[in-house]
Amino acid sequence: KNNFNGWGVTIIDALDTMWIMGLKAEFNRSRDFVKNLNFTKTVDNINVFETIIRYLGGLLSAHELSQDKIFLEKAYELGIALLPAFESLSGLPHNLLHPIKYDDLNQLGDFIQLNVESIESMKKYLIKESLVENRLILGELSDNIFSGAFEHLGCFVPGMLGIGAKVLNRPQDLEIAIKLAETCYWAYISTHTKIAPEIMWVLTNDTQSKTRHETENLPVDVYKMDPKYYLRP
């Protein structure tokens, strides 16, 4: 009912899964679909965040696995169409955008200046070790108060740091990426269902005053869980 921007999001979001699962016939049919997409044609403004993680991420994953240049070409087309979202006064991208076709890339502003200050701040303020098992967790900071709320959605960060470590030659970021990815894995295997919760609240040196719910049979280091599961990828 909702093909998300009019570009068939499920097909692109599932390209890497089709390849990994050996569904090559379906993958090839999807390739033909992708080849004919026009990323500047949409009936309404698009959600920039969702478009990046599902479309751009799906195309780049498909290229990484298959080495088929068509996915890289379409990812480039989409990336160019999305660039105006980052031309904002704050430097933070706009939430909604109508993608634009550029015949002349000189029309673009002076962007994609890679800045590692945000990563350094994340490492300083948001990444802590759990109290008992010394697992790295990515928490939250609000009004200068740290919370060990490790969200399932935060599991994109290991991939982000891994790519940044490679592109920017920052091997120390790769070590952190590996440890955070291991924590994401642990979030799954530590539950009875082997499905990670939406949020785990983890004890750290900054949160050790918290007490675990005695009625819950929780993993080590965890004092609370949000048991919802939204089919996160």
C-alpha positions in Angstrom: 0.0 0.0 0.0 2.9 2.3 0.6 5.8 2.0 -1.8 7.7 4.7 0.0 8.6 7.6 -2.3 7.2 5.6 -5.2 10.5 3.7 -5.6 9.7 0.3 -4.2 11.5 0.4 -0.9 11.0 -3.3 0.0 12.8 -4.4 -3.1 15.9 -2.3 -2.5 15.9 -2.8 1.3 16.0 -6.6 0.7 18.7 -6.7 -2.0 21.4 -7.7 0.4 19.2 -10.4 2.0 18.3 -11.9 -1.4 22.0 -12.1 -2.3 23.0 -13.6 1.1 20.1 -16.1 0.9 21.0 -17.2 -2.6 17.8 -15.9 -4.1 19.7 -15.0 -7.3 16.6 -15.1 -9.6 14.8 -12.7 -7.4 17.9 -10.6 -7.1 18.3 -10.3 -10.9 14.6 -9.3 -11.3 15.2 -6.7 -8.7 18.3 -5.5 -10.5 16.2 -4.8 -13.6 13.7 -2.9 -11.5 16.5 -0.8 -9.9 18.1 0.0 -13.3 14.9 1.9 -14.4 14.3 3.9 -11.3 14.2 7.7 -11.4 15.2 9.1 -8.1 14.1 12.7 -8.9 10.5 11.7 -9.6 8.3 11.5 -6.5 4.7 12.6 -5.7 5.7 14.2 -2.4 8.6 15.2 -0.2 10.7 12.3 0.9 12.0 11.5 4.4 15.7 12.0 4.1 16.7 9.7 7.0 14.6 6.8 5.8 15.7 7.2 2.2 19.3 7.1 3.2 19.2 4.1 5.4 16.9 2.0 3.2 17.5 3.1 -0.4 21.1 4.4 -0.3 22.1 1.8 2.2 20.4 -1.0 0.2 22.0 0.0 -3.0 25.5 0.2 -1.5 25.1 -3.1 0.2 24.0 -4.7 -3.0 27.1 -3.3 -4.8 29.4 -4.4 -2.0 28.1 -8.0 -2.2 27.6 -8.4 -6.0 30.1 -5.9 -7.4 27.5 -5.0 -9.9 28.2 -1.4 -11.1 24.5 -0.6 -11.7 23.9 -0.4 -7.9 26.8 2.0 -7.4 25.6 4.1 -10.3 22.1 4.3 -8.9 23.5 5.0 -5.4 25.5 7.9 -6.9 22.4 9.3 -8.6 20.4 9.1 -5.4 23.2 10.6 -3.4 23.4 13.6 -5.7 19.6 14.1 -5.6 19.8 14.1 -1.7 22.7 16.6 -1.3 20.5 19.7 -1.0 19.2 18.2 2.3 22.6 18.9 3.8 22.7 22.6 2.7 21.3 24.0 5.9 22.3 26.8 8.2 22.8 24.4 11.1 24.8 21.8 9.2 22.2 19.2 10.2 20.2 17.8 7.3 16.6 18.7 6.6 14.1 16.1 7.6 12.1 16.3 4.3 13.2 17.0 0.8 12.0 16.9 -2.8 15.0 15.4 -4.6 16.5 17.4 -7.4 18.2 16.5 -10.7 21.5 18.4 -11.3 22.7 18.8 -14.8 25.6 20.7 -13.6 27.2 19.6 -10.3 28.7 23.1 -9.9 25.2 24.1 -8.8 25.8 22.3 -5.6 27.1 24.2 -2.5 30.4 23.6 -0.9 29.6 20.5 1.1 30.3 16.1 2.4 33.7 18.4 4.7 34.1 15.4 6.8 34.2 16.4 10.4 35.4 14.0 13.1 34.5 16.2 16.0 31.1 14.6 16.4 32.7 11.1 16.6 35.2 12.4 19.3 32.3 13.9 21.3 30.4 10.6 21.0 33.4 8.7 22.3 33.8 11.1 25.2 30.2 11.5 26.3 28.1 8.6 25.0 30.2 5.5 24.9 30.8 3.8 28.3 31.8 0.4 29.6 29.2 -1.8 31.4 29.8 -2.2 35.1 30.4 -6.0 35.3 31.3 -7.4 32.0 33.0 -4.2 30.6 31.0 -4.3 27.3 31.0 -1.0 25.4 27.6 0.5 25.2 26.3 3.6 23.4 24.0 5.5 25.8 22.2 8.8 26.0 23.0 12.2 27.4 20.2 14.6 28.4 20.8 17.8 30.5 24.3 16.5 31.0 23.0 13.4 32.7 24.2 10.0 31.2 21.8 7.2 30.8 22.9 3.7 29.9 19.9 3.2 27.5 21.3 1.1 24.7 18.8 1.2 21.9 18.4 -1.4 19.2 18.5 1.4 16.6 22.0 2.4 17.8 23.3 -0.8 16.2 23.9 1.2 13.0 26.8 3.0 14.8 29.3 0.1 14.4 28.8 0.2 10.7 29.1 4.0 10.6 32.4 3.9 12.6 33.7 1.0 10.6 33.2 2.9 7.3 34.6 6.1 8.8 37.7 4.2 10.1 38.4 3.0 6.6 37.7 6.2 4.7 39.4 8.5 7.2 42.2 6.1 8.2 41.2 6.0 11.9 41.9 2.4 13.0 41.0 3.3 16.6 37.4 3.8 15.5 37.4 0.3 14.1 38.2 -1.2 17.5 35.3 0.7 19.0 33.1 -0.4 16.1 33.9 -4.0 16.7 33.2 -3.8 20.5 29.9 -2.1 19.9 28.9 -4.7 17.3 29.7 -7.4 19.8 27.4 -5.7 22.3 24.6 -5.7 19.7 25.1 -9.4 19.2 25.1 -9.9 23.0 21.8 -8.0 23.2 20.3 -10.8 21.1 21.9 -13.9 22.6 21.3 -12.7 26.2 17.5 -12.9 26.1 15.3 -15.9 26.4 13.8 -15.4 23.0 17.2 -14.6 21.4 15.7 -11.4 20.1 17.1 -8.1 21.3 14.8 -5.7 23.1 14.0 -2.2 21.8 16.1 -0.8 24.7 18.3 -2.2 27.3 19.2 0.0 30.3 22.8 -1.1 31.2 24.7 -0.4 34.4 27.8 1.6 34.1 30.0 3.6 36.5 27.8 6.5 35.8 24.5 4.6 36.5 25.5 2.1 39.2 23.2 3.8 41.7 20.3 2.1 39.7 18.9 -1.1 41.0 17.8 -4.1 39.0 14.2 -5.2 39.1 14.2 -8.2 41.4 11.2 -9.7 39.6 13.0 -9.8 36.2 15.4 -12.4 35.2 17.7 -10.0 33.4 21.1 -10.4 31.8 24.2 -9.4 33.8 24.7 -5.6 33.7 21.1 -4.9 32.7 18.6 -3.3 35.1 15.7 -2.7 32.8 14.4 -3.7 29.4 11.8 -2.4 26.9 10.5 -5.7 25.6 8.9 -4.4 22.4 10.3 -5.6 19.1 9.7 -3.7 15.9 11.3 -6.1 13.3 14.4 -4.0 13.3 16.9 -4.9 10.5 
